[in-house]
Amino acid sequence: MILYLHGFRSSPQSMKARVVGARMAALGLSDQLLSPQLPASPKLAIELALALVKDVPAGELSIIGSSLGGYYATWLAERIGCKAVLVNPAIVPRVNLDQHVGVTTQYHSDEPFEFKPEYIDELHVLEVPKISRPERYFLLAATGDEVLDYRDMVAHYQGARQHVIQGGDHAISAFPDYVDEVLAFCGIEARS
């Protein structure tokens, strides 16, 4: 089972979520992918993620998290004991996200999105200062990320499997080139 967690103001309609969904469908494994719309509240996002995977054994679960979803995936992997793939993950989002407090829209719809001041405190509660078992993690990071510094990611996931893309961007626009590598880490081998 794979749980895909999108980033800040994003959705299951993001390019990476759709690429993972299409690849899983092509492999006949659509029923093994969960890709929820996460609430703006970090506390509620974590509660939703935990509820979705409560009956999935840790050894049968992998979480793919992009940006803020990577931050959540790290906390969840530490809590559950499952594998996690982090795609340009946020390391200390409360530092970056305080400037986004207020009402805006999601990237893939006109739906209002409110990020409340108390959500910064909710993010702090989920901080993982150091990962406990690096072998459970795979970092996919781009040196050209215009939002987050890839060097912070590399340092935070020291000892984990890492694929650092030279150049690129925060969205990892070339993600279709890496989806099979991501899924292989999750235990899903591509078939022709």
CYANA upper distance limits for C-alpha pairs under 8 A (distance plus 0.5 A):
  1 MET  CA     32 GLN  CA      5.14
  1 MET  CA     33 LEU  CA      6.45
  1 MET  CA     34 LEU  CA      8.21
  1 MET  CA     56 VAL  CA      8.04
  1 MET  CA     60 GLU  CA      6.53
  1 MET  CA     61 LEU  CA      5.42
  1 MET  CA     62 SER  CA      6.89
  2 ILE  CA     32 GLN  CA      6.60
  2 ILE  CA     33 LEU  CA      5.37
  2 ILE  CA     34 LEU  CA      6.69
  2 ILE  CA     61 LEU  CA      6.36
  2 ILE  CA     62 SER  CA      5.43
  2 ILE  CA     63 ILE  CA      6.08
  2 ILE  CA     64 ILE  CA      7.64
  2 ILE  CA    186 CYS  CA      8.08
  3 LEU  CA     33 LEU  CA      6.50
  3 LEU  CA     34 LEU  CA      5.30
  3 LEU  CA     35 SER  CA      6.50
  3 LEU  CA     49 ALA  CA      8.44
  3 LEU  CA     53 VAL  CA      8.42
  3 LEU  CA     61 LEU  CA      8.06
  3 LEU  CA     62 SER  CA      6.91
  3 LEU  CA     63 ILE  CA      5.22
  3 LEU  CA     64 ILE  CA      6.72
  4 TYR  CA     17 ALA  CA      7.38
  4 TYR  CA     33 LEU  CA      7.84
  4 TYR  CA     34 LEU  CA      6.65
  4 TYR  CA     35 SER  CA      5.34
  4 TYR  CA     36 PRO  CA      7.93
  4 TYR  CA     63 ILE  CA      6.37
  4 TYR  CA     64 ILE  CA      5.29
  4 TYR  CA     65 GLY  CA      6.40
  5 LEU  CA     35 SER  CA      6.94
  5 LEU  CA     36 PRO  CA      7.63
  5 LEU  CA     38 LEU  CA      8.02
  5 LEU  CA     63 ILE  CA      7.89
  5 LEU  CA     64 ILE  CA      6.66
  5 LEU  CA     65 GLY  CA      5.16
  5 LEU  CA     66 SER  CA      6.92
  5 LEU  CA     69 GLY  CA      5.18
  5 LEU  CA     70 GLY  CA      7.75
  5 LEU  CA     72 TYR  CA      8.22
  5 LEU  CA     73 ALA  CA      7.75
  6 HIS  CA     10 SER  CA      6.41
  6 HIS  CA     11 SER  CA      6.26
  6 HIS  CA     12 PRO  CA      7.03
  6 HIS  CA     14 SER  CA      7.92
  6 HIS  CA     17 ALA  CA      7.66
  6 HIS  CA     35 SER  CA      8.48
  6 HIS  CA     37 GLN  CA      8.31
  6 HIS  CA     38 LEU  CA      7.98
  6 HIS  CA     65 GLY  CA      6.62
  6 HIS  CA     66 SER  CA      5.86
  6 HIS  CA     67 SER  CA      7.79
  6 HIS  CA     68 LEU  CA      7.67
  6 HIS  CA     69 GLY  CA      5.48
  7 GLY  CA     11 SER  CA      7.83
  7 GLY  CA     65 GLY  CA      7.95
  7 GLY  CA     66 SER  CA      5.77
  7 GLY  CA     67 SER  CA      5.42
  7 GLY  CA     68 LEU  CA      5.06
  7 GLY  CA     69 GLY  CA      5.27
  7 GLY  CA     70 GLY  CA      8.10
  8 PHE  CA     40 ALA  CA      8.46
  8 PHE  CA     67 SER  CA      7.64
  8 PHE  CA     68 LEU  CA      6.08
  8 PHE  CA     69 GLY  CA      7.94
  9 ARG  CA     40 ALA  CA      8.24
  9 ARG  CA    105 THR  CA      7.67
  9 ARG  CA    106 GLN  CA      5.14
  9 ARG  CA    107 TYR  CA      6.42
  9 ARG  CA    113 PHE  CA      7.60
 10 SER  CA     14 SER  CA      6.88
 10 SER  CA    106 GLN  CA      6.36
 10 SER  CA    107 TYR  CA      6.03
 10 SER  CA    108 HIS  CA      7.20
 11 SER  CA     36 PRO  CA      8.29
 11 SER  CA     37 GLN  CA      6.04
 11 SER  CA     38 LEU  CA      7.80
 11 SER  CA    106 GLN  CA      8.10
 11 SER  CA    107 TYR  CA      8.15
 11 SER  CA    108 HIS  CA      7.28
 12 PRO  CA     17 ALA  CA      6.02
 12 PRO  CA     18 ARG  CA      7.52
 12 PRO  CA     35 SER  CA      6.30
 12 PRO  CA     36 PRO  CA      6.82
 12 PRO  CA     37 GLN  CA      6.47
 13 GLN  CA     17 ALA  CA      6.83
 13 GLN  CA     18 ARG  CA      6.56
 13 GLN  CA    108 HIS  CA      7.07
 14 SER  CA     18 ARG  CA      6.65
 14 SER  CA    108 HIS  CA      7.67
 15 MET  CA     19 VAL  CA      6.58
 16 LYS  CA     20 VAL  CA      6.68
 16 LYS  CA    171 ALA  CA      8.48
 16 LYS  CA    175 PHE  CA      7.01
 16 LYS  CA    176 PRO  CA      8.26
 17 ALA  CA     21 GLY  CA      6.58
 17 ALA  CA     35 SER  CA      7.76
 18 ARG  CA     22 ALA  CA      6.48
 19 VAL  CA     23 ARG  CA      6.62
 19 VAL  CA    175 PHE  CA      8.27
 19 VAL  CA    176 PRO  CA      6.83
 19 VAL  CA    179 VAL  CA      7.86
 20 VAL  CA     24 MET  CA      6.58
 20 VAL  CA    179 VAL  CA      7.11
 21 GLY  CA     25 ALA  CA      6.58
 21 GLY  CA     30 SER  CA      7.34
 21 GLY  CA     33 LEU  CA      7.70
 22 ALA  CA     26 ALA  CA      6.60
 23 ARG  CA     27 LEU  CA      6.79
 23 ARG  CA    179 VAL  CA      8.21
 24 MET  CA     28 GLY  CA      6.77
 24 MET  CA     29 LEU  CA      5.44
 24 MET  CA     30 SER  CA      5.78
 24 MET  CA     32 GLN  CA      8.32
 24 MET  CA     33 LEU  CA      7.86
 25 ALA  CA     29 LEU  CA      5.97
 25 ALA  CA     30 SER  CA      5.22
 27 LEU  CA    190 ALA  CA      7.63
 27 LEU  CA    191 ARG  CA      7.31
 29 LEU  CA     33 LEU  CA      7.81
 34 LEU  CA     52 LEU  CA      8.43
 38 LEU  CA     44 LEU  CA      8.46
 38 LEU  CA     45 ALA  CA      5.73
 38 LEU  CA     48 LEU  CA      8.07
 39 PRO  CA     44 LEU  CA      6.68
 39 PRO  CA     45 ALA  CA      5.78
 40 ALA  CA     44 LEU  CA      8.19
 40 ALA  CA     45 ALA  CA      7.63
 40 ALA  CA    113 PHE  CA      7.52
 40 ALA  CA    114 GLU  CA      7.23
 40 ALA  CA    115 PHE  CA      6.54
 41 SER  CA     45 ALA  CA      6.57
 41 SER  CA    115 PHE  CA      7.81
 41 SER  CA    116 LYS  CA      8.37
 41 SER  CA    119 TYR  CA      6.28
 41 SER  CA    122 GLU  CA      8.05
 42 PRO  CA     46 ILE  CA      6.66
 42 PRO  CA    119 TYR  CA      6.83
 42 PRO  CA    122 GLU  CA      6.35
 42 PRO  CA    123 LEU  CA      6.54
 43 LYS  CA     47 GLU  CA      6.75
 43 LYS  CA    119 TYR  CA      8.36
 43 LYS  CA    122 GLU  CA      6.38
 43 LYS  CA    123 LEU  CA      8.24
 44 LEU  CA     48 LEU  CA      6.56
 45 ALA  CA     49 ALA  CA      6.73
 46 ILE  CA     50 LEU  CA      6.57
 46 ILE  CA     72 TYR  CA      7.48
 46 ILE  CA     76 LEU  CA      8.28
 47 GLU  CA     51 ALA  CA      6.62
 48 LEU  CA     52 LEU  CA      6.70
 49 ALA  CA     53 VAL  CA      7.00
 50 LEU  CA     54 LYS  CA      6.19
 50 LEU  CA     76 LEU  CA      8.34
 53 VAL  CA     61 LEU  CA      8.49
 56 VAL  CA     60 GLU  CA      7.05
 56 VAL  CA     61 LEU  CA      6.95
 57 PRO  CA     61 LEU  CA      7.02
 58 ALA  CA     62 SER  CA      8.47
 58 ALA  CA     80 ILE  CA      6.57
 58 ALA  CA     81 GLY  CA      6.20
 58 ALA  CA     82 CYS  CA      5.18
 58 ALA  CA     83 LYS  CA      8.47
 59 GLY  CA     81 GLY  CA      8.34
 59 GLY  CA     82 CYS  CA      6.53
 59 GLY  CA     83 LYS  CA      8.42
 60 GLU  CA     82 CYS  CA      8.19
 61 LEU  CA     82 CYS  CA      6.27
 61 LEU  CA     83 LYS  CA      7.28
 61 LEU  CA    186 CYS  CA      8.40
 62 SER  CA     82 CYS  CA      6.39
 62 SER  CA     83 LYS  CA      5.23
 62 SER  CA     84 ALA  CA      5.98
 62 SER  CA     85 VAL  CA      8.10
 62 SER  CA    186 CYS  CA      6.05
 63 ILE  CA     73 ALA  CA      6.49
 63 ILE  CA     77 ALA  CA      8.02
 63 ILE  CA     82 CYS  CA      8.09
 63 ILE  CA     83 LYS  CA      6.86
 63 ILE  CA     84 ALA  CA      5.15
 63 ILE  CA     85 VAL  CA      6.71
 64 ILE  CA     69 GLY  CA      8.27
 64 ILE  CA     70 GLY  CA      7.56
 64 ILE  CA     73 ALA  CA      7.29
 64 ILE  CA     84 ALA  CA      6.24
 64 ILE  CA     85 VAL  CA      5.16
 64 ILE  CA     86 LEU  CA      6.58
 64 ILE  CA     87 VAL  CA      7.97
 65 GLY  CA     69 GLY  CA      4.71
 65 GLY  CA     70 GLY  CA      4.31
 65 GLY  CA     71 TYR  CA      7.78
 65 GLY  CA     72 TYR  CA      7.65
 65 GLY  CA     73 ALA  CA      5.94
 65 GLY  CA     84 ALA  CA      7.96
 65 GLY  CA     85 VAL  CA      6.75
 65 GLY  CA     86 LEU  CA      5.66
 65 GLY  CA     87 VAL  CA      6.57
 65 GLY  CA     89 PRO  CA      7.67
 66 SER  CA     70 GLY  CA      5.27
 66 SER  CA     86 LEU  CA      6.59
 66 SER  CA     87 VAL  CA      5.12
 66 SER  CA     88 ASN  CA      6.63
 66 SER  CA     89 PRO  CA      6.20
 67 SER  CA     71 TYR  CA      7.32
 67 SER  CA     86 LEU  CA      8.15
 67 SER  CA     87 VAL  CA      6.79
 67 SER  CA     88 ASN  CA      5.78
 67 SER  CA     89 PRO  CA      4.42
 67 SER  CA     90 ALA  CA      5.44
 68 LEU  CA     72 TYR  CA      6.96
 68 LEU  CA     89 PRO  CA      6.63
 68 LEU  CA     90 ALA  CA      5.70
 68 LEU  CA     93 PRO  CA      7.52
 69 GLY  CA     73 ALA  CA      6.46
 69 GLY  CA     89 PRO  CA      7.59
 69 GLY  CA     90 ALA  CA      8.38
 70 GLY  CA     74 THR  CA      6.63
 70 GLY  CA     85 VAL  CA      8.02
 70 GLY  CA     86 LEU  CA      5.39
 70 GLY  CA     87 VAL  CA      6.91
 70 GLY  CA     88 ASN  CA      7.88
 70 GLY  CA     89 PRO  CA      4.96
 70 GLY  CA     90 ALA  CA      6.81
 71 TYR  CA     75 TRP  CA      7.12
 71 TYR  CA     89 PRO  CA      6.44
 71 TYR  CA     90 ALA  CA      5.94
 71 TYR  CA     91 ILE  CA      6.74
 71 TYR  CA     93 PRO  CA      8.33
 71 TYR  CA    127 GLU  CA      8.30
 72 TYR  CA     76 LEU  CA      6.65
 72 TYR  CA    126 LEU  CA      7.88
 73 ALA  CA     77 ALA  CA      6.42
 73 ALA  CA     84 ALA  CA      6.76
 73 ALA  CA     85 VAL  CA      8.30
 73 ALA  CA     86 LEU  CA      7.83
 74 THR  CA     78 GLU  CA      6.73
 74 THR  CA     84 ALA  CA      7.28
 74 THR  CA     86 LEU  CA      8.29
 74 THR  CA    128 VAL  CA      7.70
 74 THR  CA    131 ILE  CA      8.31
 75 TRP  CA     79 ARG  CA      6.68
 75 TRP  CA    126 LEU  CA      6.60
 75 TRP  CA    127 GLU  CA      7.54
 75 TRP  CA    128 VAL  CA      6.72
 76 LEU  CA     80 ILE  CA      6.30
 76 LEU  CA     81 GLY  CA      8.30
 76 LEU  CA     82 CYS  CA      8.45
 77 ALA  CA     81 GLY  CA      5.61
 77 ALA  CA     82 CYS  CA      5.49
 77 ALA  CA     83 LYS  CA      6.65
 77 ALA  CA     84 ALA  CA      6.65
 77 ALA  CA    136 ARG  CA      8.48
 78 GLU  CA     82 CYS  CA      8.00
 78 GLU  CA    131 ILE  CA      7.68
 78 GLU  CA    132 SER  CA      7.66
 82 CYS  CA    136 ARG  CA      7.33
 83 LYS  CA    136 ARG  CA      5.10
 83 LYS  CA    137 TYR  CA      6.38
 83 LYS  CA    186 CYS  CA      7.46
 84 ALA  CA    136 ARG  CA      6.82
 84 ALA  CA    137 TYR  CA      5.53
 84 ALA  CA    138 PHE  CA      6.93
 84 ALA  CA    186 CYS  CA      8.27
 85 VAL  CA    137 TYR  CA      6.33
 85 VAL  CA    138 PHE  CA      5.20
 85 VAL  CA    139 LEU  CA      6.41
 85 VAL  CA    140 LEU  CA      7.89
 85 VAL  CA    182 VAL  CA      7.38
 85 VAL  CA    185 PHE  CA      8.28
 85 VAL  CA    186 CYS  CA      8.36
 86 LEU  CA    137 TYR  CA      7.93
 86 LEU  CA    138 PHE  CA      6.68
 86 LEU  CA    139 LEU  CA      5.37
 86 LEU  CA    140 LEU  CA      6.56
 87 VAL  CA    139 LEU  CA      6.72
 87 VAL  CA    140 LEU  CA      5.36
 87 VAL  CA    141 ALA  CA      6.49
 88 ASN  CA    139 LEU  CA      8.05
 88 ASN  CA    140 LEU  CA      6.73
 88 ASN  CA    141 ALA  CA      5.24
 88 ASN  CA    142 ALA  CA      7.24
 88 ASN  CA    145 ASP  CA      8.07
 88 ASN  CA    148 LEU  CA      7.96
 88 ASN  CA    150 TYR  CA      7.60
 88 ASN  CA    153 MET  CA      7.86
 88 ASN  CA    170 HIS  CA      6.93
 88 ASN  CA    171 ALA  CA      8.42
 88 ASN  CA    172 ILE  CA      8.44
 89 PRO  CA    141 ALA  CA      8.31
 89 PRO  CA    153 MET  CA      7.34
 90 ALA  CA    148 LEU  CA      7.44
 90 ALA  CA    153 MET  CA      8.21
 91 ILE  CA    152 ASP  CA      7.59
 91 ILE  CA    153 MET  CA      7.12
 91 ILE  CA    156 HIS  CA      7.89
 92 VAL  CA     96 ASN  CA      7.87
 92 VAL  CA    127 GLU  CA      7.80
 93 PRO  CA     97 LEU  CA      6.19
 93 PRO  CA    123 LEU  CA      7.71
 94 ARG  CA     98 ASP  CA      6.54
 94 ARG  CA    120 ILE  CA      5.81
 94 ARG  CA    121 ASP  CA      8.30
 94 ARG  CA    123 LEU  CA      6.63
 94 ARG  CA    124 HIS  CA      7.22
 97 LEU  CA    101 VAL  CA      7.63
 97 LEU  CA    120 ILE  CA      7.97
 98 ASP  CA    117 PRO  CA      7.92
 98 ASP  CA    120 ILE  CA      7.20
100 HIS  CA    115 PHE  CA      7.29
101 VAL  CA    114 GLU  CA      7.90
101 VAL  CA    115 PHE  CA      5.44
101 VAL  CA    116 LYS  CA      6.03
101 VAL  CA    117 PRO  CA      6.39
102 GLY  CA    114 GLU  CA      6.01
102 GLY  CA    115 PHE  CA      5.79
102 GLY  CA    116 LYS  CA      6.64
102 GLY  CA    117 PRO  CA      8.46
103 VAL  CA    112 PRO  CA      7.12
103 VAL  CA    113 PHE  CA      6.04
103 VAL  CA    114 GLU  CA      4.72
103 VAL  CA    115 PHE  CA      6.87
104 THR  CA    112 PRO  CA      6.25
104 THR  CA    113 PHE  CA      5.65
104 THR  CA    114 GLU  CA      6.77
105 THR  CA    109 SER  CA      7.54
105 THR  CA    110 ASP  CA      6.18
105 THR  CA    111 GLU  CA      6.06
105 THR  CA    112 PRO  CA      4.99
105 THR  CA    113 PHE  CA      5.37
105 THR  CA    114 GLU  CA      8.43
106 GLN  CA    110 ASP  CA      6.93
106 GLN  CA    111 GLU  CA      6.62
106 GLN  CA    112 PRO  CA      7.17
106 GLN  CA    113 PHE  CA      6.46
115 PHE  CA    119 TYR  CA      7.30
116 LYS  CA    120 ILE  CA      8.27
117 PRO  CA    121 ASP  CA      8.29
118 GLU  CA    122 GLU  CA      7.07
119 TYR  CA    123 LEU  CA      6.68
120 ILE  CA    124 HIS  CA      6.96
121 ASP  CA    125 VAL  CA      7.08
122 GLU  CA    126 LEU  CA      7.40
123 LEU  CA    127 GLU  CA      7.19
130 LYS  CA    156 HIS  CA      7.32
130 LYS  CA    157 TYR  CA      8.50
131 ILE  CA    156 HIS  CA      8.19
131 ILE  CA    157 TYR  CA      7.49
133 ARG  CA    137 TYR  CA      8.25
134 PRO  CA    157 TYR  CA      7.33
134 PRO  CA    158 GLN  CA      7.65
134 PRO  CA    159 GLY  CA      5.90
134 PRO  CA    160 ALA  CA      4.87
134 PRO  CA    161 ARG  CA      8.13
135 GLU  CA    159 GLY  CA      7.78
135 GLU  CA    160 ALA  CA      5.90
135 GLU  CA    161 ARG  CA      7.41
136 ARG  CA    160 ALA  CA      7.76
137 TYR  CA    157 TYR  CA      8.05
137 TYR  CA    160 ALA  CA      5.89
137 TYR  CA    161 ARG  CA      6.86
138 PHE  CA    160 ALA  CA      6.44
138 PHE  CA    161 ARG  CA      5.24
138 PHE  CA    162 GLN  CA      6.15
138 PHE  CA    163 HIS  CA      8.29
138 PHE  CA    182 VAL  CA      8.43
138 PHE  CA    185 PHE  CA      7.79
139 LEU  CA    153 MET  CA      8.28
139 LEU  CA    154 VAL  CA      8.19
139 LEU  CA    157 TYR  CA      7.61
139 LEU  CA    160 ALA  CA      7.62
139 LEU  CA    161 ARG  CA      6.77
139 LEU  CA    162 GLN  CA      5.13
139 LEU  CA    163 HIS  CA      6.64
139 LEU  CA    164 VAL  CA      8.29
140 LEU  CA    162 GLN  CA      6.60
140 LEU  CA    163 HIS  CA      5.49
140 LEU  CA    164 VAL  CA      6.47
140 LEU  CA    165 ILE  CA      7.93
141 ALA  CA    145 ASP  CA      8.38
141 ALA  CA    150 TYR  CA      6.50
141 ALA  CA    153 MET  CA      7.85
141 ALA  CA    154 VAL  CA      8.42
141 ALA  CA    162 GLN  CA      8.29
141 ALA  CA    163 HIS  CA      6.98
141 ALA  CA    164 VAL  CA      5.41
141 ALA  CA    165 ILE  CA      6.52
142 ALA  CA    150 TYR  CA      6.79
142 ALA  CA    164 VAL  CA      6.18
142 ALA  CA    165 ILE  CA      5.08
142 ALA  CA    166 GLN  CA      6.56
142 ALA  CA    167 GLY  CA      6.42
142 ALA  CA    168 GLY  CA      5.89
142 ALA  CA    169 ASP  CA      6.62
142 ALA  CA    170 HIS  CA      7.45
142 ALA  CA    172 ILE  CA      7.38
143 THR  CA    149 ASP  CA      8.06
143 THR  CA    150 TYR  CA      6.11
143 THR  CA    151 ARG  CA      8.44
143 THR  CA    164 VAL  CA      7.42
143 THR  CA    165 ILE  CA      6.67
143 THR  CA    166 GLN  CA      5.84
143 THR  CA    167 GLY  CA      5.50
143 THR  CA    168 GLY  CA      7.10
143 THR  CA    169 ASP  CA      8.03
144 GLY  CA    150 TYR  CA      8.49
144 GLY  CA    166 GLN  CA      7.47
144 GLY  CA    167 GLY  CA      4.72
144 GLY  CA    168 GLY  CA      5.34
144 GLY  CA    169 ASP  CA      5.40
144 GLY  CA    170 HIS  CA      7.69
145 ASP  CA    149 ASP  CA      7.08
145 ASP  CA    150 TYR  CA      7.28
145 ASP  CA    167 GLY  CA      8.08
145 ASP  CA    168 GLY  CA      7.03
145 ASP  CA    169 ASP  CA      4.74
145 ASP  CA    170 HIS  CA      4.70
145 ASP  CA    171 ALA  CA      8.30
146 GLU  CA    169 ASP  CA      6.63
146 GLU  CA    170 HIS  CA      6.36
147 VAL  CA    170 HIS  CA      6.64
148 LEU  CA    170 HIS  CA      7.81
149 ASP  CA    153 MET  CA      7.54
150 TYR  CA    154 VAL  CA      6.75
151 ARG  CA    155 ALA  CA      6.65
152 ASP  CA    156 HIS  CA      6.54
153 MET  CA    157 TYR  CA      6.65
154 VAL  CA    158 GLN  CA      6.54
154 VAL  CA    162 GLN  CA      8.03
168 GLY  CA    172 ILE  CA      6.33
168 GLY  CA    173 SER  CA      7.48
168 GLY  CA    174 ALA  CA      7.96
169 ASP  CA    173 SER  CA      7.21
174 ALA  CA    178 TYR  CA      7.88
175 PHE  CA    179 VAL  CA      6.67
178 TYR  CA    182 VAL  CA      6.78
179 VAL  CA    183 LEU  CA      6.61
180 ASP  CA    184 ALA  CA      6.44
180 ASP  CA    189 GLU  CA      7.90
180 ASP  CA    190 ALA  CA      6.77
181 GLU  CA    185 PHE  CA      6.92
182 VAL  CA    186 CYS  CA      7.11
183 LEU  CA    187 GLY  CA      6.89
183 LEU  CA    188 ILE  CA      5.67
183 LEU  CA    189 GLU  CA      7.31
183 LEU  CA    190 ALA  CA      8.38
184 ALA  CA    188 ILE  CA      5.30
184 ALA  CA    189 GLU  CA      5.58
184 ALA  CA    190 ALA  CA      7.84
